[in-house]
Amino acid sequence: MHFDEISRRRIYEAIDKARTNSMQELRKAYQLLKYQIGRVPALMDFEAHGSIDAAKFFSFAPNASYVEFLLKAEKDAPPEVRPAGRRMLSYLCAQVGRGQRVSELLVLESMLAGERDNLREVLIRRLEREFSIKASDLHLQSVANVLTNNFARNADERKRNEGCEFLSVSADGRLWRPSAQLLEELAHGGDFRRHLGELVEFALGRNRTEYGERYADTDLQLYARYTYNDVCRLLNWPGNMPANNIGGYRYDAATRTLPVFINYDKDEDAIKYHDRFVSPQSLIALSKTGRRGDSSDADHIYKRTEADRGNRIYLFVRKNKNDQEAKSFYFLGEVEARGAPQTIELE
C-alpha cells in the first residue's frame, strides 16, 4: 500500500491520539477473558492467555489499579479491600507495577513470605544471588524512598499518598521492617493480601520478560520506554522531579547522572530547539535557553571539572508530546559530548 504524505501524517496523528487503556476497551478485554476461563481473571491470566497488557489497568484513571477496575466492572463479586488497602495498591501500581525494577518487588515478596526483620540485608543477598546485582547505598536508599512514600515530588504529593508506607526504616537506614500500615492490612483479611501477591507476581514476571536485559550497571533497558518519573526512580535520584523542572535535561549531583529528554517533533508554537540526529551515532542537541559555554550545565555535559569526570549522560527520545497514554521516551543508551559547546541563535 502507498500513502501520500498527508495521509501518512493523519495516520500517525490518529495513532498518537488513540487510547487503548480506556475503561471501555479494558472492560471488553476483561469480559472476553472472563468468559474464556470461566472466572474472574487474575493479572497473570491476561499474560498467560495473550490478552491485553495488564499494566493498562494501572493507568485508565487517576489512582488506578486492578482492584479499582474490578470495583467498577465486577458488580456481582467485587473485591473486599478496605480504602486504605486500595490506596496502597494504587500507589504500587503507579510506582512498581510495570516491573521496571526488581528491588521493591523482592522486598514486598519477602514480606508476603513472612520476613519481618533485616529486609535490607535480605534484599542485598537476593539481588546478588538471583540477579548478580551488587546494590549500592544509593540504590538501597532509592528503594527505601519508594516504599516509605519519600520519593514524592513535593509535600502535596506525599500527603495525597499518605498511608502508602510499606517499610519502617531505622534512623540510620540499615534496619528495614514491614510498616504498621502494611501489617494491619495483611492481618485484616479480605482480598488485600491476594491482590498484593498477584500484583507482585505479575510485576516480577514482567520484569523478566520486558526488562531482564539491564543496560550496563543501570536499571534501564535499551530501547524500553520510560516516563520522567521512571527515570528519576531508576537512576536512584533522591526524589521525583516535576517534568517542568527537568526541562529537557537535569543533572543530579548525588548520582552524577544527567538524563536528556528530547521531543523529536516540536509543536508549531514551541521553542525551536533543533535537536536532530545527523547519523545513527551522532546527535545535535541544544541546551536550555540562557546558557553559555562557560555555564555549569556545560561543565556537567562536557565533564570539564574534576567533579564532573564521572558523570553519565543518558539519552531518551520520543516522537512528540501527543502520546495520549504513556507519555514516555525510548531509552537510547549513554552518550558523550564531543568537541566544544557552540552558541546559536534560536528562531
N, C-alpha and C positions, 0 to 999 in steps of 0.2 A: 504494500500500500504506500502511496505517496501523499504527503501532506504539504500544503504550501505553508509559508512562514506564519501567516495569520492563524491558520487552523492549528498549527503546532503550538503556538503561544497560548491559544484558548484552551487546548487540551491540558497543557501544563498548569494553567491557572485553575482549571477545574479540579485537577488532582490536588493542588495546594489547598484548595478550599474545602475539599471533601472531608467528612468526618466518619470514621469507622468505629468510633467509640461512643456514639450517641446511645441513649437509653433504648431507642427503638431497635437499632442494629444489635445491641447486646442482648436484648430480650428475645429477638429472633433466634440468635445462635444458642442461647440458653435453652429455649423451649425445644429446639430441634435435638440438642444433645440429651436433654432430659427424656424426650420421647424414645431416643435410641437406646439408652441404657436403663430406662425404667425406674429412675430415682433422681433425687436432686444431685446434680454433678458437684464434685469437689474440684478445686482448681486444677489438680493434676489430670482430671478426666479430660479437660479441654486439650491438654498436651497429648495425652495418650490416644485420643481419637482424631487428632489432626484438625481440630476445630479452630476457632479464632485464638489469637494470642490472649491468654487470660489476663495478662498485665493490663489490657484495656479496661478491665473492671476497676482499675485503680485511678482512672482519670476521666470518668464520664461526668463527674460533677465535683465541686469543692468537697474536701473531706471524704472522697470516695474510697470504697473498699468492697470486697466481695460480699461481706456481711451487709453493707448498706444497700448494695444491689438486691440481695435476696429479700431484704425487708420491703423493698418496693415491688419485686417481681413474684415473690412466693407468699401469696396471701394465706394458703391453707396451712403451711407449716413453716412460719418464719423462724429464723434462728433466735435462740434465747441468749442474748448478750446484753448486759447492762450498759447504760450510756457511757460509763467510764471505760468499759472494755471496748466499746465501739470506737471511742476516740483513740484509744491506744492502737487498735488495729488500723485505723485510717492513717495514723501517723507512720506506722511501719510500712504500710503500702506505699506511701509517698517517698519515704527515705530509703528503704532497702528492698521493697517488694519486687523490683525488676532484677534483682540478683547481680547487680554490677560489682559488688564487693562481698566477699565471703565472710569477713570477720564478724560483723554484727550478727549474722545468721548463725555462726558457730556458737557465739555466746548464748543466743536465745535457745538454740538446740540443746546446749549443755544444761541450761536452767530447766528446760522441759524434761530432761532426763534425770533431774533430781540434784544436780550440782548446786551447792549453796555457798561454798567458800572458795576463795582463791580463783575466781573465774578469770582473772587476768592471766594467771600462770597457766590455767587450762587452755586459754586461747593461744598463748605463746607456743605451747607444746603442740597443739593441734595444727597450727599454721605451719610449723616446721615439719612435722611428721607427715601430714596429709597433703600439703601443697608446696613444700620446700620454700616457704616464705619465712624469712627472718624478720620479725616485727620490730620496727624502730619505735623509739619512745614517742615520736611524733605521730606515728600510725596508731599506737595504742591510745594516745590522748584523743585522737580524732574519733576512734570508735567509742570511747567513753563519752565524748561530747554528744554524739548522735544518740546514744542510749540513755542519756540523762537530760535531754532536751536543752543542751547548751550549745547546739550548733545553730540555733536560731539566728536570723539576720539582725534582729533588734528585740527590744523588750516587749513590744506589742505582739510579735510572732511567738515569743516564748510564753506570753500569757495566754494566747489562743491555744497553745498546745500544753497548757498546764495539766498535770496529771499523766502526761506521756513520758514518765520516767521509768525505765526498766532496770536500771542499775542504781545501787547505792555505792558510792566511791569514797574511800577514806580520804582524810585531809592530805596525805602525801601521795594520793593517786594510785597506790600499789595494791590496795585490797578492794576487790570488787565483789559485791553480793547482790542478789536479786532485790529490787526495791520493794518497799512495803506495798505500794500500789499494785505491782505485778503479783505478789504473793496473795494479796486479797482477792484479785480477780481469778487467779488459778484455783483458790480454795472455795470460791463461791459456788461452783457448779455451773450448770448451764452449758452453753456451747463455746464459751470463750477459749478454753484450752484446745478444743478440737480445731477451731478455726485458726488459732495461732500456730498450732502444729502444721496444719495444711499450708499456711502461708510460708512458713519456714521451709517445708519440704519443696514447695513449688519454686521458691526463690533459689534454693540450693541447686535444684535441677536446672534452672535457667542459667545459673552461673556456669555450670559445667558445659552446657550446650552453646551459650551465647557469649560468654566472657572467660572461657577457660584458657585462652592463649594470651597471657599478660605481656604487655609491651615493656621490654627491658625489666627494670625493677619497680614498675609502677602498677597501679590497679586499673590501668586503662588497657583497652584492646584496640589494636589498629583497625580503623575503618568502622568501628562501632559508633553509635550516636549517643551524644550526651548533652544534657541541659547545663546552664550555668551552675545550677545547684549541684548537679552531679560532679562537675569538675572541681568545684570548691571542696567538696567532700572527699573525692577520690585522690586529690592532691594533698590531703591531710591538712587543709587550712584550718585555723582555729575556729572559724565560724563561717556561716554562709554570707554571701555578699550580694546585694541587690545588683541586677543587671546594669542599671544606670550608673552605679558606682564603678563597675568594671569598664564600661565604655570602650569596648574593643580589645582591651588587654589590661592586665593588672599584675603588679609584682607583689608577691608575698615574701617578706623578708625571713620569716620563721622557717619556711620550707625552701626558700631560694628558688621558687618556681614562678614562671611568667607565662600563663596561657594567653594565646592570641586568638580572638574570635572574629571571623570575617563573614559578613553577608556579601556574597559574591555579586548578586544583582541588587543594585540600590534602587530605592524608591525615587521617583522623579523629584520629590521635594526634599530629599535627604542631602546632607553634605556630600559633595562629590569626592569621596575617598576612592581613588582609582587603584585599589588593591587588585592585583591580577597576576596570574601565572604567565610567565614568559617561556617556560618549558616545564616538562613534568617534574623537574628537580628544583626549579627556581621560581621565586615569588617576589614581586614588588609589593611591599606593604608600607602603609603610611602610619605615622604616629598620630596621637591625638592633636587637635589644634592647639596652637600656642606653645608648642615645644620647640626647643632649639637644639642644635647639635651638641651643646655642652650641658644639656639638662640631665637630671638624674635618670630619666627614662632612657636616654641614650646610653648612659653608663650601664644600666641593667641589661639592655639589649645587646650592646657591643662588648660587654664584660671588660670594661676598661680599667676598673679598680680591683684591688686585691680582694675586696669583699664580694665582688661580683664574679670572680673567676669560676665558681662552681654553679652559677645559675643555669637553669634548664628551661628552655623555651619550647612550648608545645603548641601545635597548630590545630585549630578547629575551624571548619568551614561548612557553611550551609548555603543553599541557593539564594534564599531571601528570607524575609520575616513572615511570609504568608502561610506557612505550615499551621493549620488550624488545630493540630493535635499535640505533637511532641515538642515543638519549639526547640529543636535540638540540632546539634552540629556534628559533622563527621570528624572523628579524630584522625589526623593525617600524620602524626608522629612528631618527633623532635626536630627542631630547626635551629640553624645558626645564622647569625647576621654576617654578611660579607662586606668587605670594603669599609667605607665610612659613611655616616649619615649625610644626606643631601637635603638642602632646603628647597621646597617647591611652593608655588602659589596655587591654592585651590580655586576652581572656577566659581 
